[in-house]
Amino acid sequence: MQQVNIREVRRNIGRLLDAVESGEKIIITRRGKPVAKLSIVDREEEAFSFPDRKDFRAQFPPSETSGIHLVQRIRNERG
């Protein structure tokens, strides 16, 4: 497992991503302390999608005021 500081990451992101694609895990450090791990994305994570919420939204009555008007009113109240 390779350790690189943030400056190296900024300069060499392409090389580091190539290493990750070939299976290597990379620890990113700040001031010598590990803060993140760069690793390949699981295909299962990549395929994640949010469930359809159409039925859930249908349970709520339509709003009498549009979102634009609500935001404008809130802004006006703040002054």
PyMOL CGO cylinders between C-alpha atoms (Angstrom):
from pymol import cmd
from pymol.cgo import CYLINDER

trace = [
    CYLINDER, 0.00, 0.00, 0.00, 1.49, 3.27, -1.16, 0.3, 1, 1, 1, 1, 1, 1,
    CYLINDER, 1.49, 3.27, -1.16, 1.34, 6.46, 0.94, 0.3, 1, 1, 1, 1, 1, 1,
    CYLINDER, 1.34, 6.46, 0.94, 1.38, 9.87, -0.75, 0.3, 1, 1, 1, 1, 1, 1,
    CYLINDER, 1.38, 9.87, -0.75, 0.90, 13.38, 0.56, 0.3, 1, 1, 1, 1, 1, 1,
    CYLINDER, 0.90, 13.38, 0.56, -1.70, 15.74, -0.80, 0.3, 1, 1, 1, 1, 1, 1,
    CYLINDER, -1.70, 15.74, -0.80, 0.84, 17.69, -2.87, 0.3, 1, 1, 1, 1, 1, 1,
    CYLINDER, 0.84, 17.69, -2.87, 1.87, 14.50, -4.70, 0.3, 1, 1, 1, 1, 1, 1,
    CYLINDER, 1.87, 14.50, -4.70, -1.79, 13.64, -5.28, 0.3, 1, 1, 1, 1, 1, 1,
    CYLINDER, -1.79, 13.64, -5.28, -2.41, 17.01, -6.92, 0.3, 1, 1, 1, 1, 1, 1,
    CYLINDER, -2.41, 17.01, -6.92, 0.64, 16.65, -9.16, 0.3, 1, 1, 1, 1, 1, 1,
    CYLINDER, 0.64, 16.65, -9.16, 0.26, 12.97, -10.05, 0.3, 1, 1, 1, 1, 1, 1,
    CYLINDER, 0.26, 12.97, -10.05, -3.45, 12.15, -9.95, 0.3, 1, 1, 1, 1, 1, 1,
    CYLINDER, -3.45, 12.15, -9.95, -3.35, 10.45, -13.35, 0.3, 1, 1, 1, 1, 1, 1,
    CYLINDER, -3.35, 10.45, -13.35, -0.50, 8.13, -12.35, 0.3, 1, 1, 1, 1, 1, 1,
    CYLINDER, -0.50, 8.13, -12.35, -2.19, 7.38, -9.03, 0.3, 1, 1, 1, 1, 1, 1,
    CYLINDER, -2.19, 7.38, -9.03, -5.50, 6.54, -10.71, 0.3, 1, 1, 1, 1, 1, 1,
    CYLINDER, -5.50, 6.54, -10.71, -3.66, 4.19, -13.08, 0.3, 1, 1, 1, 1, 1, 1,
    CYLINDER, -3.66, 4.19, -13.08, -2.13, 2.46, -10.04, 0.3, 1, 1, 1, 1, 1, 1,
    CYLINDER, -2.13, 2.46, -10.04, -5.56, 2.15, -8.40, 0.3, 1, 1, 1, 1, 1, 1,
    CYLINDER, -5.56, 2.15, -8.40, -7.05, 0.67, -11.59, 0.3, 1, 1, 1, 1, 1, 1,
    CYLINDER, -7.05, 0.67, -11.59, -4.33, -1.96, -11.52, 0.3, 1, 1, 1, 1, 1, 1,
    CYLINDER, -4.33, -1.96, -11.52, -5.38, -2.95, -7.99, 0.3, 1, 1, 1, 1, 1, 1,
    CYLINDER, -5.38, -2.95, -7.99, -3.16, -0.87, -5.73, 0.3, 1, 1, 1, 1, 1, 1,
    CYLINDER, -3.16, -0.87, -5.73, -4.57, 0.97, -2.71, 0.3, 1, 1, 1, 1, 1, 1,
    CYLINDER, -4.57, 0.97, -2.71, -3.19, 4.39, -1.91, 0.3, 1, 1, 1, 1, 1, 1,
    CYLINDER, -3.19, 4.39, -1.91, -3.27, 6.19, 1.43, 0.3, 1, 1, 1, 1, 1, 1,
    CYLINDER, -3.27, 6.19, 1.43, -3.39, 9.99, 1.20, 0.3, 1, 1, 1, 1, 1, 1,
    CYLINDER, -3.39, 9.99, 1.20, -1.69, 11.82, 4.04, 0.3, 1, 1, 1, 1, 1, 1,
    CYLINDER, -1.69, 11.82, 4.04, -1.78, 15.37, 5.37, 0.3, 1, 1, 1, 1, 1, 1,
    CYLINDER, -1.78, 15.37, 5.37, 1.18, 16.43, 7.48, 0.3, 1, 1, 1, 1, 1, 1,
    CYLINDER, 1.18, 16.43, 7.48, 2.23, 12.79, 7.71, 0.3, 1, 1, 1, 1, 1, 1,
    CYLINDER, 2.23, 12.79, 7.71, -1.11, 11.52, 9.04, 0.3, 1, 1, 1, 1, 1, 1,
    CYLINDER, -1.11, 11.52, 9.04, -3.43, 9.31, 6.95, 0.3, 1, 1, 1, 1, 1, 1,
    CYLINDER, -3.43, 9.31, 6.95, -6.68, 11.08, 6.01, 0.3, 1, 1, 1, 1, 1, 1,
    CYLINDER, -6.68, 11.08, 6.01, -8.10, 9.11, 3.06, 0.3, 1, 1, 1, 1, 1, 1,
    CYLINDER, -8.10, 9.11, 3.06, -7.77, 5.91, 1.09, 0.3, 1, 1, 1, 1, 1, 1,
    CYLINDER, -7.77, 5.91, 1.09, -7.89, 5.84, -2.71, 0.3, 1, 1, 1, 1, 1, 1,
    CYLINDER, -7.89, 5.84, -2.71, -9.17, 2.51, -3.98, 0.3, 1, 1, 1, 1, 1, 1,
    CYLINDER, -9.17, 2.51, -3.98, -11.10, 1.10, -6.91, 0.3, 1, 1, 1, 1, 1, 1,
    CYLINDER, -11.10, 1.10, -6.91, -14.88, 1.48, -6.93, 0.3, 1, 1, 1, 1, 1, 1,
    CYLINDER, -14.88, 1.48, -6.93, -16.91, -1.67, -6.42, 0.3, 1, 1, 1, 1, 1, 1,
    CYLINDER, -16.91, -1.67, -6.42, -19.14, -2.34, -9.40, 0.3, 1, 1, 1, 1, 1, 1,
    CYLINDER, -19.14, -2.34, -9.40, -22.05, -2.85, -6.96, 0.3, 1, 1, 1, 1, 1, 1,
    CYLINDER, -22.05, -2.85, -6.96, -21.53, 0.63, -5.49, 0.3, 1, 1, 1, 1, 1, 1,
    CYLINDER, -21.53, 0.63, -5.49, -21.32, 2.11, -8.96, 0.3, 1, 1, 1, 1, 1, 1,
    CYLINDER, -21.32, 2.11, -8.96, -24.67, 0.60, -9.97, 0.3, 1, 1, 1, 1, 1, 1,
    CYLINDER, -24.67, 0.60, -9.97, -26.55, 2.02, -6.97, 0.3, 1, 1, 1, 1, 1, 1,
    CYLINDER, -26.55, 2.02, -6.97, -29.66, 4.00, -7.78, 0.3, 1, 1, 1, 1, 1, 1,
    CYLINDER, -29.66, 4.00, -7.78, -32.27, 5.63, -5.59, 0.3, 1, 1, 1, 1, 1, 1,
    CYLINDER, -32.27, 5.63, -5.59, -35.68, 3.95, -5.39, 0.3, 1, 1, 1, 1, 1, 1,
    CYLINDER, -35.68, 3.95, -5.39, -38.64, 5.45, -7.22, 0.3, 1, 1, 1, 1, 1, 1,
    CYLINDER, -38.64, 5.45, -7.22, -40.52, 7.79, -4.90, 0.3, 1, 1, 1, 1, 1, 1,
    CYLINDER, -40.52, 7.79, -4.90, -43.47, 8.53, -7.17, 0.3, 1, 1, 1, 1, 1, 1,
    CYLINDER, -43.47, 8.53, -7.17, -45.98, 6.69, -4.94, 0.3, 1, 1, 1, 1, 1, 1,
    CYLINDER, -45.98, 6.69, -4.94, -44.58, 8.38, -1.83, 0.3, 1, 1, 1, 1, 1, 1,
    CYLINDER, -44.58, 8.38, -1.83, -44.91, 11.85, -3.38, 0.3, 1, 1, 1, 1, 1, 1,
    CYLINDER, -44.91, 11.85, -3.38, -48.47, 11.10, -4.51, 0.3, 1, 1, 1, 1, 1, 1,
    CYLINDER, -48.47, 11.10, -4.51, -49.53, 10.85, -0.84, 0.3, 1, 1, 1, 1, 1, 1,
    CYLINDER, -49.53, 10.85, -0.84, -49.04, 14.61, -0.38, 0.3, 1, 1, 1, 1, 1, 1,
    CYLINDER, -49.04, 14.61, -0.38, -51.56, 17.18, -1.60, 0.3, 1, 1, 1, 1, 1, 1,
    CYLINDER, -51.56, 17.18, -1.60, -50.30, 19.66, -4.17, 0.3, 1, 1, 1, 1, 1, 1,
    CYLINDER, -50.30, 19.66, -4.17, -48.92, 22.86, -2.71, 0.3, 1, 1, 1, 1, 1, 1,
    CYLINDER, -48.92, 22.86, -2.71, -50.99, 26.00, -3.09, 0.3, 1, 1, 1, 1, 1, 1,
    CYLINDER, -50.99, 26.00, -3.09, -47.85, 28.13, -3.35, 0.3, 1, 1, 1, 1, 1, 1,
    CYLINDER, -47.85, 28.13, -3.35, -45.07, 27.51, -5.85, 0.3, 1, 1, 1, 1, 1, 1,
    CYLINDER, -45.07, 27.51, -5.85, -41.53, 26.94, -4.65, 0.3, 1, 1, 1, 1, 1, 1,
    CYLINDER, -41.53, 26.94, -4.65, -40.39, 30.18, -6.29, 0.3, 1, 1, 1, 1, 1, 1,
    CYLINDER, -40.39, 30.18, -6.29, -42.92, 32.21, -4.32, 0.3, 1, 1, 1, 1, 1, 1,
    CYLINDER, -42.92, 32.21, -4.32, -42.00, 30.47, -1.05, 0.3, 1, 1, 1, 1, 1, 1,
    CYLINDER, -42.00, 30.47, -1.05, -38.31, 31.27, -1.53, 0.3, 1, 1, 1, 1, 1, 1,
    CYLINDER, -38.31, 31.27, -1.53, -39.10, 34.88, -2.43, 0.3, 1, 1, 1, 1, 1, 1,
    CYLINDER, -39.10, 34.88, -2.43, -41.28, 35.25, 0.67, 0.3, 1, 1, 1, 1, 1, 1,
    CYLINDER, -41.28, 35.25, 0.67, -38.58, 33.83, 2.94, 0.3, 1, 1, 1, 1, 1, 1,
    CYLINDER, -38.58, 33.83, 2.94, -35.98, 36.16, 1.42, 0.3, 1, 1, 1, 1, 1, 1,
    CYLINDER, -35.98, 36.16, 1.42, -38.25, 39.16, 1.89, 0.3, 1, 1, 1, 1, 1, 1,
    CYLINDER, -38.25, 39.16, 1.89, -38.92, 38.21, 5.53, 0.3, 1, 1, 1, 1, 1, 1,
    CYLINDER, -38.92, 38.21, 5.53, -35.17, 38.12, 6.20, 0.3, 1, 1, 1, 1, 1, 1,
    CYLINDER, -35.17, 38.12, 6.20, -34.84, 41.66, 4.89, 0.3, 1, 1, 1, 1, 1, 1,
]
cmd.load_cgo(trace, "trace")
